[in-house]
């Protein structure tokens, strides 16, 4: 039996310590810059997907929603 686990900090190459750090990072709030970049990435992906669907002829519109938008009426 090995004595490596008698020192909890260095137990099994420090795996426990790295798991604690990962858990702490998940708790940390995201910075506003990261949130904005995440939003921008999602928006760019959505636009790309829409452009691809339009180019392939796969994009379908809801005529009722389009008419309401043109007439500026709420649902």
MIDOSE-1310 file (N, C-alpha, C; in nm, 2 decimals, decimal comma, always signed):
residues 75
xxxx	+0,08/-0,12/+0,00/+0,00/+0,00/+0,00/+0,09/+0,12/+0,00; +0,05/+0,22/-0,08/+0,13/+0,34/-0,10/+0,09/+0,45/+0,01; +0,19/+0,53/+0,04/+0,17/+0,64/+0,14/+0,14/+0,77/+0,07; +0,11/+0,77/-0,06/+0,09/+0,89/-0,14/-0,03/+0,96/-0,09
xxxx	-0,13/+0,89/-0,04/-0,26/+0,95/+0,01/-0,25/+1,01/+0,15; -0,14/+0,99/+0,22/-0,13/+1,04/+0,35/-0,12/+1,20/+0,34; -0,07/+1,25/+0,24/-0,06/+1,39/+0,22/-0,17/+1,43/+0,12; -0,28/+1,48/+0,16/-0,40/+1,50/+0,08/-0,37/+1,60/-0,04
xxxx	-0,28/+1,70/-0,02/-0,26/+1,79/-0,13/-0,19/+1,72/-0,24; -0,10/+1,63/-0,22/-0,03/+1,56/-0,32/-0,08/+1,43/-0,35; -0,20/+1,40/-0,30/-0,26/+1,26/-0,32/-0,28/+1,24/-0,47; -0,23/+1,13/-0,52/-0,24/+1,08/-0,66/-0,21/+1,19/-0,76
xxxx	-0,10/+1,26/-0,73/-0,06/+1,36/-0,83/-0,13/+1,49/-0,82; -0,20/+1,52/-0,71/-0,27/+1,64/-0,70/-0,41/+1,65/-0,77; -0,47/+1,53/-0,80/-0,60/+1,53/-0,87/-0,71/+1,59/-0,78; -0,71/+1,57/-0,65/-0,81/+1,63/-0,57/-0,81/+1,78/-0,57
xxxx	-0,68/+1,83/-0,57/-0,67/+1,98/-0,57/-0,72/+2,03/-0,70; -0,69/+1,97/-0,81/-0,74/+2,02/-0,94/-0,89/+2,01/-0,95; -0,95/+1,91/-0,89/-1,09/+1,90/-0,89/-1,16/+2,01/-0,81; -1,09/+2,05/-0,70/-1,14/+2,16/-0,62/-1,13/+2,29/-0,70
xxxx	-1,03/+2,31/-0,77/-1,01/+2,43/-0,85/-1,12/+2,44/-0,96; -1,14/+2,33/-1,03/-1,25/+2,32/-1,13/-1,38/+2,36/-1,07; -1,41/+2,31/-0,96/-1,54/+2,34/-0,89/-1,55/+2,48/-0,86; -1,44/+2,54/-0,81/-1,44/+2,68/-0,78/-1,46/+2,77/-0,90
xxxx	-1,40/+2,73/-1,01/-1,41/+2,81/-1,14/-1,55/+2,81/-1,19; -1,62/+2,70/-1,17/-1,76/+2,69/-1,21/-1,85/+2,78/-1,13; -1,81/+2,81/-1,00/-1,89/+2,89/-0,92/-1,87/+3,04/-0,95; -1,75/+3,07/-1,00/-1,72/+3,21/-1,03/-1,81/+3,27/-1,14
xxxx	-1,86/+3,39/-1,11/-1,95/+3,46/-1,21/-1,87/+3,49/-1,33; -1,93/+3,49/-1,45/-1,87/+3,53/-1,57/-1,86/+3,68/-1,58; -1,75/+3,72/-1,65/-1,73/+3,87/-1,66/-1,83/+3,92/-1,77; -1,86/+4,05/-1,77/-1,95/+4,10/-1,87/-1,89/+4,08/-2,01
xxxx	-1,76/+4,09/-2,03/-1,70/+4,07/-2,16/-1,73/+3,93/-2,21; -1,71/+3,83/-2,13/-1,73/+3,70/-2,17/-1,88/+3,67/-2,21; -1,97/+3,74/-2,13/-2,11/+3,72/-2,16/-2,15/+3,79/-2,29; -2,09/+3,90/-2,32/-2,11/+3,97/-2,45/-2,05/+3,89/-2,56
xxxx	-1,94/+3,83/-2,54/-1,87/+3,75/-2,65/-1,95/+3,63/-2,67; -2,01/+3,57/-2,57/-2,09/+3,45/-2,58/-2,22/+3,48/-2,66; -2,28/+3,59/-2,63/-2,40/+3,64/-2,70/-2,37/+3,66/-2,84; -2,25/+3,72/-2,87/-2,22/+3,75/-3,01/-2,19/+3,63/-3,09
xxxx	-2,12/+3,53/-3,03/-2,09/+3,40/-3,09/-2,22/+3,33/-3,13; -2,32/+3,33/-3,03/-2,45/+3,26/-3,06/-2,52/+3,33/-3,17; -2,52/+3,47/-3,17/-2,59/+3,55/-3,27/-2,53/+3,52/-3,41; -2,40/+3,52/-3,42/-2,33/+3,49/-3,55/-2,36/+3,35/-3,60
xxxx	-2,37/+3,25/-3,51/-2,40/+3,12/-3,55/-2,54/+3,11/-3,60; -2,63/+3,18/-3,53/-2,77/+3,18/-3,57/-2,79/+3,25/-3,71; -2,72/+3,36/-3,73/-2,73/+3,42/-3,87/-2,67/+3,33/-3,97; -2,56/+3,27/-3,94/-2,50/+3,18/-4,04/-2,59/+3,06/-4,08
xxxx	-2,66/+3,00/-3,97/-2,75/+2,90/-4,00/-2,87/+2,94/-4,08; -2,92/+3,06/-4,06/-3,03/+3,12/-4,14/-2,99/+3,14/-4,28; -2,87/+3,20/-4,30/-2,82/+3,22/-4,44/-2,80/+3,09/-4,51; -2,75/+2,99/-4,44/-2,74/+2,85/-4,51/-2,87/+2,80/-4,55
xxxx	-2,97/+2,81/-4,46/-3,11/+2,76/-4,49/-3,17/+2,83/-4,61; -3,15/+2,96/-4,61/-3,20/+3,04/-4,72/-3,13/+3,00/-4,85; -3,00/+2,99/-4,85/-2,93/+2,95/-4,97/-2,97/+2,81/-5,02; -3,00/+2,72/-4,93/-3,04/+2,58/-4,97/-3,18/+2,57/-5,00
xxxx	-3,26/+2,67/-4,97/-3,41/+2,67/-5,00/-3,48/+2,59/-4,89; -3,42/+2,58/-4,77/-3,48/+2,50/-4,66/-3,56/+2,60/-4,56; -3,54/+2,73/-4,58/-3,60/+2,82/-4,48/-3,75/+2,84/-4,52; -3,83/+2,82/-4,42/-3,98/+2,84/-4,44/-4,03/+2,95/-4,35
xxxx	-4,11/+3,04/-4,40/-4,17/+3,14/-4,31/-4,31/+3,11/-4,27; -4,35/+3,17/-4,17/-4,49/+3,16/-4,12/-4,56/+3,29/-4,18; -4,65/+3,27/-4,28/-4,71/+3,38/-4,35/-4,79/+3,47/-4,25; -4,85/+3,41/-4,15/-4,93/+3,49/-4,05/-4,84/+3,58/-3,97
xxxx	-4,72/+3,53/-3,92/-4,63/+3,61/-3,85/-4,57/+3,72/-3,94; -4,54/+3,69/-4,06/-4,48/+3,79/-4,15/-4,58/+3,90/-4,17; -4,71/+3,87/-4,19/-4,81/+3,97/-4,22/-4,82/+4,06/-4,09; -4,82/+4,00/-3,97/-4,83/+4,08/-3,85/-4,71/+4,17/-3,83
xxxx	-4,59/+4,12/-3,87/-4,47/+4,20/-3,86/-4,48/+4,32/-3,96; -4,53/+4,30/-4,08/-4,54/+4,40/-4,18/-4,64/+4,51/-4,13; -4,75/+4,46/-4,07/-4,85/+4,55/-4,03/-4,82/+4,61/-3,89; -4,71/+4,57/-3,83/-4,67/+4,61/-3,70/-4,77/+4,59/-3,59
xxx	-4,83/+4,47/-3,59/-4,93/+4,43/-3,49/-4,87/+4,32/-3,40; -4,91/+4,33/-3,27/-4,86/+4,23/-3,18/-4,95/+4,11/-3,19; -4,90/+4,00/-3,14/-4,97/+3,87/-3,15/-5,08/+3,87/-3,05
